[in-house]
Amino acid sequence: MKILKLQLNKATNTEQRQALQEASQVIAEGGLVIYPTETTYGLGVDPANQAAVSKLLQYKSRREGKPLSVAVSDQKMAARYVEINQQAENFYQRFLPGPYTVISKLKQAAPLDKRVSSEFNTLGIRIPDYELILNWLKMLNHGITATGANASDKKRPYTINDILDNLSDRQKSLIDLIIDVGQLPKNEPSTVIDTTLSTPLKMRGNLNIKAKADNQKPEKYQVFNSESEAETSDLAGRLMLKHWNQFRQKGLIFGLNGELGMGKTIFAKGIAKFLHIDEEIVSPTYSYMNEYPYQRHQTEGLFYHLDAWKIDQAQELELLDIASLVQANQVLVIEWWQQVANFLPEKIRQQSIILELSGQNNQRQIKLWDNN
């Protein structure tokens, strides 16, 4: 491991260029480089080099299917990797370069190890607002991976010590070069926006604040438009991926409201698809609740699917012992949420992700309340 220290306010253009040339050589040889951005220190390898990507995944560990992203110098370079639709174009023009990651559909011929992209065949693109790294990307003439340089679930990497103090000796041995510019401002990680569905979906970052129609106090919600059953199913998978860490730590609850035929069971099927459940998912109208074991990568658990249409008393819900089902690696989908919400403990209601589905002819408007 080599550490290049740069004081950006003092380093000459020649010194910066020499550092970037050395970093470029490391990348060309399949090495792993830790580099600064306007958010945190990142972890870079050539995303087309399988051995280098394997090295990065050994370093990060416990990815369990979670995608990486790629940093590029500009939109033209991004277009080598992804299909940039109008939604993505708007974000590129308004927010990039900057602390945003824009998810788009992966191009079939993208120069990329497929382990970098998501299981939805999508890829997050980052154009950092950091001159040193933009110059480096132009010098490389290709993208590099853009994921936090911290080990999984460890302290955010604003200094090199934040990183090294939380690594094992094995992880340290995987680092080839560190570009150390000192303490970075403690900015939040990039906001992640998925532009592959009919409505952009924030995968990381706060939702806009709007008022509910019934004049209750303002709450966080997003209006999402679904143009097909497949898109409603895909939304379920995206939300599972978004909340994967929470799911692994304490479980997830989805509460679904909407009239018959609005896609509540389609959403539940999307959860099952994400969890690699092969059993047919049907609404448990007569049994109240169905239980499905799953195994997704290294994670095992249970998916509970509850139809609350006939439950109108707290005593009936108590028989299902909902509180005991809310555990790490377990997900609960409750159709007809409004039937039972007031019977549930406040802690569970606060933890729940609520969707209200309406519309016709498979054109759905989905209001999404997400306080997590």
VOPAGU-2260 file (C-alpha; in pm, 1 decimal, decimal comma):
REM VOPAGU-2260
SITE   aa  ch    i         X         Y         Z
SITE  MET   A    0       0,0       0,0       0,0
SITE  LYS   A    1     133,0     340,4     -96,5
SITE  ILE   A    2      -5,7     671,2      31,8
SITE  LEU   A    3      29,2     984,6    -181,2
SITE  LYS   A    4     -31,0    1293,8      29,8
SITE  LEU   A    5    -154,9    1599,3    -158,9
SITE  GLN   A    6    -227,6    1943,8     -20,5
SITE  LEU   A    7    -452,7    2062,1    -297,7
SITE  ASN   A    8    -419,4    2430,6    -208,2
SITE  LYS   A    9     -40,4    2401,2    -236,3
SITE  ALA   A   10      30,3    2121,2    -485,4
SITE  THR   A   11     135,4    2242,2    -829,4
SITE  ASN   A   12     -38,1    2126,7   -1145,6
SITE  THR   A   13     268,9    1915,6   -1220,3
SITE  GLU   A   14     254,1    1746,1    -879,1
SITE  GLN   A   15    -115,7    1673,5    -918,4
SITE  ARG   A   16     -65,4    1536,7   -1268,2
SITE  GLN   A   17     216,2    1309,4   -1151,9
SITE  ALA   A   18      -4,3    1173,5    -871,7
SITE  LEU   A   19    -285,4    1105,5   -1117,9
SITE  GLN   A   20     -50,3     934,7   -1360,8
SITE  GLU   A   21      65,6     703,7   -1083,3
SITE  ALA   A   22    -296,4     631,1    -987,0
SITE  SER   A   23    -378,1     562,5   -1353,2
SITE  GLN   A   24     -96,8     309,8   -1374,3
SITE  VAL   A   25    -232,3     130,9   -1066,3
SITE  ILE   A   26    -579,0     115,7   -1221,5
SITE  ALA   A   27    -435,8     -12,3   -1553,0
SITE  GLU   A   28    -260,7    -293,7   -1365,7
SITE  GLY   A   29    -583,3    -403,8   -1195,9
SITE  GLY   A   30    -513,0    -227,0    -868,3
SITE  LEU   A   31    -736,4     -64,8    -608,9
SITE  VAL   A   32    -716,3     309,2    -538,1
SITE  ILE   A   33    -874,3     509,9    -255,3
SITE  TYR   A   34    -952,7     861,2    -375,1
SITE  PRO   A   35   -1126,3    1178,5    -247,1
SITE  THR   A   36   -1457,6    1325,4    -366,6
SITE  GLU   A   37   -1684,8    1609,2    -254,9
SITE  THR   A   38   -1872,1    1361,5     -33,0
SITE  THR   A   39   -1641,4    1092,3     109,7
SITE  TYR   A   40   -1333,8     895,2       8,8
SITE  GLY   A   41   -1417,5     647,4    -266,0
SITE  LEU   A   42   -1288,9     309,3    -373,9
SITE  GLY   A   43   -1183,7     281,7    -736,0
SITE  VAL   A   44   -1100,0      -2,4    -970,9
SITE  ASP   A   45   -1146,4     -46,4   -1343,7
SITE  PRO   A   46   -1510,8    -168,1   -1365,2
SITE  ALA   A   47   -1430,0    -371,8   -1676,1
SITE  ASN   A   48   -1148,6    -567,8   -1508,3
SITE  GLN   A   49   -1291,2    -884,5   -1350,8
SITE  ALA   A   50    -990,2    -945,5   -1126,1
SITE  ALA   A   51   -1000,3    -586,7   -1003,4
SITE  VAL   A   52   -1374,3    -605,3    -931,1
SITE  SER   A   53   -1319,1    -930,2    -739,9
SITE  LYS   A   54   -1054,4    -752,1    -535,8
SITE  LEU   A   55   -1294,2    -468,3    -455,0
SITE  LEU   A   56   -1569,3    -710,7    -352,7
SITE  GLN   A   57   -1326,6    -890,4    -120,4
SITE  TYR   A   58   -1246,2    -555,0      36,7
SITE  LYS   A   59   -1607,9    -443,9      82,3
SITE  SER   A   60   -1749,9    -788,8     172,9
SITE  ARG   A   61   -2115,4    -856,4     260,3
SITE  ARG   A   62   -2251,7    -687,9     -54,5
SITE  GLU   A   63   -2520,9    -958,9     -89,2
SITE  GLY   A   64   -2632,5    -844,6    -433,2
SITE  LYS   A   65   -2618,4    -470,8    -363,4
SITE  PRO   A   66   -2488,4    -288,2    -673,2
SITE  LEU   A   67   -2188,5     -61,4    -705,9
SITE  SER   A   68   -2177,6     254,0    -919,0
SITE  VAL   A   69   -1934,6     407,2   -1165,6
SITE  ALA   A   70   -1777,9     754,7   -1164,3
SITE  VAL   A   71   -1726,6     921,1   -1502,4
SITE  SER   A   72   -1600,9    1259,2   -1620,3
SITE  ASP   A   73   -1910,3    1370,8   -1811,3
SITE  GLN   A   74   -2235,5    1263,3   -1974,4
SITE  LYS   A   75   -2059,2    1152,4   -2290,5
SITE  MET   A   76   -1853,2     901,4   -2094,8
SITE  ALA   A   77   -2164,7     794,6   -1902,0
SITE  ALA   A   78   -2332,7     707,8   -2233,3
SITE  ARG   A   79   -2078,1     430,2   -2287,1
SITE  TYR   A   80   -2225,7     249,3   -1990,0
SITE  VAL   A   81   -2597,0     337,7   -1969,6
SITE  GLU   A   82   -2900,4     440,5   -2167,6
SITE  ILE   A   83   -2976,8     799,9   -2068,2
SITE  ASN   A   84   -3351,1     863,2   -2092,0
SITE  GLN   A   85   -3517,8    1203,8   -2057,2
SITE  GLN   A   86   -3552,7    1171,8   -1679,4
SITE  ALA   A   87   -3182,2    1098,7   -1643,5
SITE  GLU   A   88   -3095,0    1376,3   -1889,1
SITE  ASN   A   89   -3283,1    1623,7   -1670,3
SITE  PHE   A   90   -3086,8    1518,2   -1361,6
SITE  TYR   A   91   -2756,7    1533,7   -1549,7
SITE  GLN   A   92   -2830,8    1886,8   -1663,7
SITE  ARG   A   93   -2957,0    2011,7   -1326,9
SITE  PHE   A   94   -2736,6    1836,8   -1071,6
SITE  LEU   A   95   -2417,6    1698,1   -1226,1
SITE  PRO   A   96   -2133,8    1730,0   -1155,6
SITE  GLY   A   97   -2243,2    1703,5    -795,5
SITE  PRO   A   98   -2328,9    1472,0    -505,7
SITE  TYR   A   99   -2583,8    1265,6    -698,1
SITE  THR   A  100   -2582,7     911,7    -835,4
SITE  VAL   A  101   -2823,1     865,2   -1126,3
SITE  ILE   A  102   -2936,8     509,4   -1197,8
SITE  SER   A  103   -3011,4     417,1   -1561,0
SITE  LYS   A  104   -3056,0     102,8   -1768,0
SITE  LEU   A  105   -2725,8     -69,7   -1844,1
SITE  LYS   A  106   -2621,1     -81,4   -2208,6
SITE  GLN   A  107   -2589,1    -434,6   -2341,9
SITE  ALA   A  108   -2235,5    -373,9   -2468,5
SITE  ALA   A  109   -2119,1    -168,3   -2168,8
SITE  PRO   A  110   -1748,9    -223,4   -2083,3
SITE  LEU   A  111   -1836,7    -353,4   -1739,1
SITE  ASP   A  112   -1808,5    -658,8   -1516,4
SITE  LYS   A  113   -2175,2    -742,7   -1456,6
SITE  ARG   A  114   -2117,3    -770,0   -1080,8
SITE  VAL   A  115   -2089,2    -391,2   -1072,1
SITE  SER   A  116   -2445,3    -343,8   -1200,0
SITE  SER   A  117   -2768,0    -436,1   -1021,1
SITE  GLU   A  118   -2984,0    -744,2   -1064,0
SITE  PHE   A  119   -3234,3    -511,0   -1233,5
SITE  ASN   A  120   -2980,1    -459,7   -1514,0
SITE  THR   A  121   -2922,6    -100,5   -1403,7
SITE  LEU   A  122   -2615,2     102,9   -1312,2
SITE  GLY   A  123   -2562,6     411,3   -1098,4
SITE  ILE   A  124   -2353,4     687,2   -1257,4
SITE  ARG   A  125   -2164,6     948,4   -1055,5
SITE  ILE   A  126   -1997,1    1266,4   -1190,3
SITE  PRO   A  127   -1815,5    1401,2    -883,4
SITE  ASP   A  128   -1786,4    1774,4    -832,0
SITE  TYR   A  129   -1416,9    1738,5    -753,0
SITE  GLU   A  130   -1167,6    1880,5   -1001,0
SITE  LEU   A  131    -880,9    1646,0    -915,5
SITE  ILE   A  132   -1092,2    1336,8    -980,0
SITE  LEU   A  133   -1257,5    1476,5   -1292,3
SITE  ASN   A  134    -908,4    1537,2   -1431,7
SITE  TRP   A  135    -812,8    1181,0   -1339,9
SITE  LEU   A  136   -1119,6    1036,2   -1515,3
SITE  LYS   A  137   -1037,2    1235,4   -1827,7
SITE  MET   A  138    -681,0    1103,7   -1812,4
SITE  LEU   A  139    -805,5     744,1   -1774,8
SITE  ASN   A  140   -1065,7     792,2   -2047,4
SITE  HIS   A  141   -1295,6     541,9   -1876,7
SITE  GLY   A  142   -1495,8     514,7   -1556,6
SITE  ILE   A  143   -1392,6     380,0   -1218,8
SITE  THR   A  144   -1603,7     226,5    -945,0
SITE  ALA   A  145   -1757,7     475,2    -705,5
SITE  THR   A  146   -1838,2     323,7    -368,6
SITE  GLY   A  147   -1742,0     437,1     -19,9
SITE  ALA   A  148   -1389,3     342,3      85,1
SITE  ASN   A  149   -1508,6     229,7     427,3
SITE  ALA   A  150   -1557,3    -137,4     499,8
SITE  SER   A  151   -1923,6    -240,4     496,2
SITE  ASP   A  152   -2121,3     -94,3     788,5
SITE  LYS   A  153   -1819,4     100,8     920,6
SITE  LYS   A  154   -1763,5     472,8     984,8
SITE  ARG   A  155   -1807,1     709,3     690,0
SITE  PRO   A  156   -1464,9     775,3     536,2
SITE  TYR   A  157   -1388,1    1145,9     570,7
SITE  THR   A  158   -1021,7    1083,7     658,5
SITE  ILE   A  159    -778,1     806,8     573,3
SITE  ASN   A  160    -766,9     711,5     941,5
SITE  ASP   A  161   -1145,1     666,0     933,7
SITE  ILE   A  162   -1075,4     396,3     676,4
SITE  LEU   A  163    -758,4     226,3     796,8
SITE  ASP   A  164    -858,4     213,9    1162,8
SITE  ASN   A  165   -1159,5       0,4    1071,6
SITE  LEU   A  166    -996,2    -245,4     831,4
SITE  SER   A  167    -856,8    -590,6     890,2
SITE  ASP   A  168    -500,9    -667,9     784,6
SITE  ARG   A  169    -643,6    -867,0     494,8
SITE  GLN   A  170    -842,3    -567,2     371,5
SITE  LYS   A  171    -544,1    -335,1     403,8
SITE  SER   A  172    -338,6    -573,7     193,5
SITE  LEU   A  173    -583,5    -526,0     -94,4
SITE  ILE   A  174    -519,8    -149,7    -119,3
SITE  ASP   A  175    -258,3     -52,7    -376,5
SITE  LEU   A  176    -268,6     327,8    -356,0
SITE  ILE   A  177    -429,5     599,1    -143,8
SITE  ILE   A  178    -463,3     960,1    -257,3
SITE  ASP   A  179    -474,2    1143,2      77,1
SITE  VAL   A  180    -586,5    1506,6      66,2
SITE  GLY   A  181    -656,2    1523,7     437,8
SITE  GLN   A  182    -989,8    1570,7     616,0
SITE  LEU   A  183   -1286,7    1604,1     382,5
SITE  PRO   A  184   -1588,5    1819,3     472,2
SITE  LYS   A  185   -1846,3    1600,8     646,4
SITE  ASN   A  186   -2097,7    1601,1     363,7
SITE  GLU   A  187   -2365,1    1335,9     322,0
SITE  PRO   A  188   -2305,5    1055,0      70,4
SITE  SER   A  189   -2448,4    1116,0    -274,2
SITE  THR   A  190   -2824,5    1116,4    -322,0
SITE  VAL   A  191   -2917,9     813,0    -533,5
SITE  ILE   A  192   -3200,0     849,2    -787,7
SITE  ASP   A  193   -3339,8     564,5    -998,8
SITE  THR   A  194   -3462,2     696,9   -1336,2
SITE  THR   A  195   -3551,6     360,9   -1492,1
SITE  LEU   A  196   -3921,0     358,8   -1395,4
SITE  SER   A  197   -4201,7     596,8   -1495,3
SITE  THR   A  198   -4130,3     819,8   -1195,7
SITE  PRO   A  199   -3781,5     890,5   -1056,5
SITE  LEU   A  200   -3738,6     709,4    -726,1
SITE  LYS   A  201   -3499,3     822,7    -457,6
SITE  MET   A  202   -3306,8     520,4    -336,0
SITE  ARG   A  203   -3107,8     725,7     -86,2
SITE  GLY   A  204   -3200,5    1071,5      43,1
SITE  ASN   A  205   -3510,0    1237,7     188,9
SITE  LEU   A  206   -3843,6    1242,8      10,5
SITE  ASN   A  207   -4022,0    1570,9     -55,4
SITE  ILE   A  208   -4260,8    1697,8     211,8
SITE  LYS   A  209   -4626,3    1723,7     101,2
SITE  ALA   A  210   -4955,8    1740,4     287,3
SITE  LYS   A  211   -5194,9    1446,8     293,8
SITE  ALA   A  212   -5534,0    1495,8     127,4
SITE  ASP   A  213   -5723,2    1454,2     454,9
SITE  ASN   A  214   -5557,0    1768,2     599,2
SITE  GLN   A  215   -5350,1    1582,2     853,1
SITE  LYS   A  216   -5011,6    1724,5     940,0
SITE  PRO   A  217   -4755,4    1715,9     655,5
SITE  GLU   A  218   -4582,4    1382,6     611,3
SITE  LYS   A  219   -4311,3    1250,6     386,0
SITE  TYR   A  220   -4451,8    1095,6      71,3
SITE  GLN   A  221   -4374,6    1057,1    -295,9
SITE  VAL   A  222   -4625,2    1014,3    -576,8
SITE  PHE   A  223   -4515,4     733,6    -804,9
SITE  ASN   A  224   -4677,7     650,7   -1140,3
SITE  SER   A  225   -4682,9     287,1   -1252,5
SITE  GLU   A  226   -4777,6     209,2   -1611,7
SITE  SER   A  227   -4796,1    -170,4   -1581,9
SITE  GLU   A  228   -4813,9    -462,7   -1341,0
SITE  ALA   A  229   -4446,2    -526,3   -1414,2
SITE  GLU   A  230   -4357,9    -174,9   -1300,6
SITE  THR   A  231   -4556,4    -213,7    -977,4
SITE  SER   A  232   -4364,6    -537,3    -916,3
SITE  ASP   A  233   -4035,3    -365,5    -998,6
SITE  LEU   A  234   -4112,2     -87,3    -750,8
SITE  ALA   A  235   -4141,9    -349,7    -476,1
SITE  GLY   A  236   -3797,1    -484,5    -561,0
SITE  ARG   A  237   -3644,9    -136,7    -568,0
SITE  LEU   A  238   -3789,0     -59,6    -222,9
SITE  MET   A  239   -3651,0    -384,4     -82,8
SITE  LEU   A  240   -3307,8    -296,9    -217,8
SITE  LYS   A  241   -3333,8      58,9     -85,4
SITE  HIS   A  242   -3410,0     -68,3     265,2
SITE  TRP   A  243   -3184,0    -372,9     257,8
SITE  ASN   A  244   -2974,7    -264,5     556,8
SITE  GLN   A  245   -3284,3    -195,4     765,8
SITE  PHE   A  246   -3432,8    -526,1     655,2
SITE  ARG   A  247   -3118,4    -711,4     762,6
SITE  GLN   A  248   -3113,0    -538,6    1101,5
SITE  LYS   A  249   -3476,7    -527,6    1213,5
SITE  GLY   A  250   -3708,9    -637,4     932,5
SITE  LEU   A  251   -3954,9    -448,5     711,8
SITE  ILE   A  252   -4330,6    -387,9     705,1
SITE  PHE   A  253   -4522,0    -271,5     396,9
SITE  GLY   A  254   -4879,6    -151,5     445,7
SITE  LEU   A  255   -5090,9    -149,5     127,3
SITE  ASN   A  256   -5414,2      43,5      77,3
SITE  GLY   A  257   -5630,7      50,3    -235,4
SITE  GLU   A  258   -5948,2     -96,0    -381,0
SITE  LEU   A  259   -5970,6    -443,0    -534,9
SITE  GLY   A  260   -5762,1    -481,6    -848,4
SITE  MET   A  261   -5527,2    -193,1    -770,3
SITE  GLY   A  262   -5215,0    -410,8    -759,4
SITE  LYS   A  263   -5163,6    -490,5    -391,8
SITE  THR   A  264   -5095,6    -858,1    -460,0
SITE  ILE   A  265   -4881,5    -764,5    -762,1
SITE  PHE   A  266   -4666,3    -560,2    -522,5
SITE  ALA   A  267   -4641,2    -861,0    -289,1
SITE  LYS   A  268   -4530,3   -1072,9    -585,3
SITE  GLY   A  269   -4255,6    -817,6    -650,0
SITE  ILE   A  270   -4129,7    -868,0    -294,3
SITE  ALA   A  271   -4124,9   -1244,1    -348,4
SITE  LYS   A  272   -3941,1   -1208,5    -678,9
SITE  PHE   A  273   -3673,8    -995,1    -515,0
SITE  LEU   A  274   -3630,8   -1256,5    -240,6
SITE  HIS   A  275   -3599,2   -1536,5    -500,8
SITE  ILE   A  276   -3919,6   -1708,6    -386,9
SITE  ASP   A  277   -4048,8   -1949,0    -654,9
SITE  GLU   A  278   -4383,7   -2032,7    -493,7
SITE  GLU   A  279   -4694,7   -1874,7    -641,3
SITE  ILE   A  280   -4805,8   -1572,6    -437,8
SITE  VAL   A  281   -5182,3   -1543,1    -391,2
SITE  SER   A  282   -5379,3   -1310,0    -169,8
SITE  PRO   A  283   -5443,2   -1492,5     161,8
SITE  THR   A  284   -5808,3   -1385,5     181,8
SITE  TYR   A  285   -5929,7   -1702,2     355,8
SITE  SER   A  286   -5620,2   -1798,7     553,7
SITE  TYR   A  287   -5549,5   -1440,5     668,7
SITE  MET   A  288   -5174,0   -1490,2     635,2
SITE  ASN   A  289   -4935,1   -1693,6     419,5
SITE  GLU   A  290   -4573,6   -1761,8     509,5
SITE  TYR   A  291   -4291,8   -1810,4     257,3
SITE  PRO   A  292   -3932,4   -1904,6     343,5
SITE  TYR   A  293   -3665,4   -1753,4     119,7
SITE  GLN   A  294   -3291,2   -1753,2      57,7
SITE  ARG   A  295   -3137,4   -1454,6    -119,6
SITE  HIS   A  296   -2760,6   -1481,0    -155,6
SITE  GLN   A  297   -2636,2   -1543,1     201,6
SITE  THR   A  298   -2955,0   -1420,8     369,8
SITE  GLU   A  299   -3237,5   -1648,9     483,2
SITE  GLY   A  300   -3567,0   -1557,5     643,0
SITE  LEU   A  301   -3944,4   -1542,2     603,1
SITE  PHE   A  302   -4188,6   -1338,6     398,0
SITE  TYR   A  303   -4533,5   -1297,6     558,3
SITE  HIS   A  304   -4827,4   -1191,9     339,4
SITE  LEU   A  305   -5135,1   -1078,9     533,7
SITE  ASP   A  306   -5484,5    -991,2     402,7
SITE  ALA   A  307   -5652,6    -777,2     670,3
SITE  TRP   A  308   -5984,7    -724,3     486,8
SITE  LYS   A  309   -6190,8    -925,7     739,6
SITE  ILE   A  310   -6011,8    -804,6    1053,1
SITE  ASP   A  311   -6211,9    -538,2    1235,1
SITE  GLN   A  312   -6119,6    -593,8    1598,3
SITE  ALA   A  313   -5792,1    -566,9    1785,6
SITE  GLN   A  314   -5848,9    -909,2    1940,5
SITE  GLU   A  315   -5852,1   -1072,8    1596,1
SITE  LEU   A  316   -5519,8    -912,3    1502,8
SITE  GLU   A  317   -5364,3   -1012,7    1834,1
SITE  LEU   A  318   -5410,8   -1378,5    1739,6
SITE  LEU   A  319   -5162,9   -1325,3    1453,7
SITE  ASP   A  320   -4902,1   -1183,3    1694,3
SITE  ILE   A  321   -4771,6    -933,1    1436,1
SITE  ALA   A  322   -4510,5    -787,3    1670,3
SITE  SER   A  323   -4328,1   -1121,0    1689,8
SITE  LEU   A  324   -4300,1   -1133,5    1309,3
SITE  VAL   A  325   -4113,4    -804,2    1282,1
SITE  GLN   A  326   -3757,3    -931,4    1307,0
SITE  ALA   A  327   -3428,5    -911,9    1121,2
SITE  ASN   A  328   -3441,9   -1073,5     775,3
SITE  GLN   A  329   -3823,4   -1091,1     780,1
SITE  VAL   A  330   -4066,8    -885,1     572,5
SITE  LEU   A  331   -4438,4    -843,9     628,0
SITE  VAL   A  332   -4679,0    -718,2     360,0
SITE  ILE   A  333   -5022,8    -621,4     493,4
SITE  GLU   A  334   -5300,5    -570,6     237,9
SITE  TRP   A  335   -5588,1    -344,9     353,0
SITE  TRP   A  336   -5355,8    -170,0     595,9
SITE  GLN   A  337   -5623,7      79,1     702,9
SITE  GLN   A  338   -5821,5    -208,4     858,7
SITE  VAL   A  339   -5557,3    -279,5    1121,0
SITE  ALA   A  340   -5324,6      22,0    1145,3
SITE  ASN   A  341   -5491,1     156,7    1459,7
SITE  PHE   A  342   -5462,3    -182,8    1628,3
SITE  LEU   A  343   -5084,0    -198,8    1588,8
SITE  PRO   A  344   -4828,0     -61,5    1836,6
SITE  GLU   A  345   -4702,5     289,1    1758,8
SITE  LYS   A  346   -4347,4     158,5    1712,0
SITE  ILE   A  347   -4459,7     -71,8    1431,7
SITE  ARG   A  348   -4666,5     201,6    1263,3
SITE  GLN   A  349   -4367,2     436,4    1268,2
SITE  GLN   A  350   -4145,1     169,7    1114,2
SITE  SER   A  351   -4390,3      79,3     837,4
SITE  ILE   A  352   -4370,3     183,3     470,9
SITE  ILE   A  353   -4719,1     270,2     344,6
SITE  LEU   A  354   -4840,7     260,0     -14,4
SITE  GLU   A  355   -5178,4     381,4    -137,8
SITE  LEU   A  356   -5267,1     249,3    -484,6
SITE  SER   A  357   -5532,0     396,1    -715,1
SITE  GLY   A  358   -5603,6     426,1   -1088,9
SITE  GLN   A  359   -5746,8     218,8   -1373,9
SITE  ASN   A  360   -5643,0      -3,5   -1666,6
SITE  ASN   A  361   -5307,8     -88,4   -1506,1
SITE  GLN   A  362   -5223,4     283,1   -1486,1
SITE  ARG   A  363   -5153,8     328,5   -1117,7
SITE  GLN   A  364   -5083,1     627,1    -899,5
SITE  ILE   A  365   -4899,0     508,0    -590,3
SITE  LYS   A  366   -4851,8     737,2    -292,1
SITE  LEU   A  367   -4555,2     621,3     -91,2
SITE  TRP   A  368   -4508,8     718,8     273,2
SITE  ASP   A  369   -4164,5     626,2     393,8
SITE  ASN   A  370   -4045,8     752,8     731,7
SITE  ASN   A  371   -3738,8     528,5     744,6
